[in-house]
């Protein structure tokens, strides 16, 4: 079986009673339907293939289900006026027979349709190879058509700019630059939370050549992250926000493919996500690298769910 798209399992969760006052994610979200508009649409990317190719520890294939389970229990997101945005689930992209490249193209098509429909795309991985699939969709959307300036802001301990013969979880942002170069388009790329100890000199050299903005992990205070995001946003018109959970401390995010030695504290991550969400430029937010088999008390899944929920609340009120 090659790459495919399937409907996700029905969302379930605690039921405190009927009516809007008891609404949770699971009670207000439904499957995406043709011709039915949504403000926010979730799509999963069930993949371990990129992590496996990158010689990492697998497990992220189960990330989308774990994040949905954690999101399902949260109170329904509300705009500033108290209304609940229309939520929909577009299903999961599956990697079959190692067909990562086909799955990335399939995800890209799903993301493009979501963005072109005017909804905020919430993409849940999967290894960080998900980022290239998401990018394909954003870059092909009407919203990112020239002269719009496309930017990718990555919260990550790693550049993920490796050059390789085939796609891995360590190559997605290099692939983005290559794709844009083929089409004679520019790309703004910035990384917050980068661990200098976990990136080689060759990767720093590549980042410098490509003009990548960097905020190291040990400089990531809430105020620094807010300013970093604002500076990045000033130069772009449409944004893909990519959150690799391995940027957070292993104590709060143990269930990832590559746990952090230091990591970025939650208040700084929240500041970055909220700044981007409030800008009105956010087309898609994605989370990557959740490996439920390594999680403790669902800490990482719960954290991912809260970050998604808060980003949706701010973005739909912007």
C-alpha positions, 0 to 999 in steps of 0.5 A, a space after each residue: 500500500 502506498 500513501 493514503 488518506 483515511 478518516 480519523 477515529 471519532 473523537 470521544 471524551 468526557 460529557 458533563 451535559 448538553 449545551 454550549 456551556 459544556 462544550 469540549 473539543 470532542 463535542 464540537 469537532 466533526 469530520 470534514 465535509 465537502 461544501 461545509 466551511 470550517 474555521 479550523 481543520 485538523 489533519 494528521 500525518 502518521 509517519 515514522 519513516 523520516 525518523 527511521 531514515 534519520 536513525 532516530 527512535 521510532 514511535 511518532 507514527 502514533 502521535 496524531 492519535 495521542 494529540 487528538 485524545 488529549 485535545 478531545 478533553 479540553 474545553 472547546 476553544 472560544 474567540 474573544 467574543 465567546 463564540 466557538 470556531 467551527 472545527 473539522 477533522 480532515 483525517 490522517 495521511 498514512 505512509 504505506 510501504 515506506 512511501 514518505 515522498 508520496 505521503 508528503 505530496 498527499 499532505 501538501 494537497 490536503 493542506 492546500 485545500 484547507 488554506 484555500 478554503 480560508 481555514 487555519 490548518 492544524 497539522 499533527 505529526 508524525 516525525 518532523 518530515 511532516 514539515 515538508 509536506 505541510 510546506 508543499 501545501 502552504 506554498 501552493 496555496 493562493 494565500 502564498 502566491 507571489 508577491 506574498 512573502 512566505 515564511 517558516 518559523 520553526 521551534 526546534 532544537 535542530 536546523 533540520 537542514 541536512 543534505 541527503 539522497 532522500 527525505 528524512 526527518 532531518 531534511 525538511 527545511 533544506 528541501 523547502 529551500 531547494 523547492 523554492 529555488 526551483 521555482 525562483 521564489 524566496 523563503 524566509 526561515 527562522 529557528 527558535 530554541 536551537 541547541 548549538 551542541 546538537 548541530 554541527 558546524 556544517 549545519 551552521 554554515 548552511 544556515 548562514 548561507 541561506 540567511 536563517 535567523 536563529 535564537 539559541 535555546 539558552 536565550 529563549 526567554 518569553 520576551 526574547 521569543 516574542 521579539 524574535 517572532 515579531 522581527 520575523 513576522 515583519 518580513 513575511 505575509 504568510 507563516 507556517 509555524 512548526 513546533 518540534 516538541 523536542 525543543 522543550 525540556 525532557 522533563 515536560 516533553 519526554 515523549 519525543 524522538 530526541 529528548 532535549 538536554 536543555 530545552 526551551 521552557 513552556 512560557 517562552 514557547 507560549 510567547 512565541 506561539 501567541 505572537 505568531 497566532 495574533 499576527 493574522 499571518 498564520 496559515 498553518 500550525 503543526 506539531 511534530 515528533 510526539 512519540 507516545 510510547 516514550 511519554 510519561 503520564 501523557 505529559 507531552 501529548 497534553 502539552 501539545 494539545 494545550 499549545 494547539 488549543 491556545 494557538 487556535 484561540 488566539 488565531 481565531 480571535 485575531 
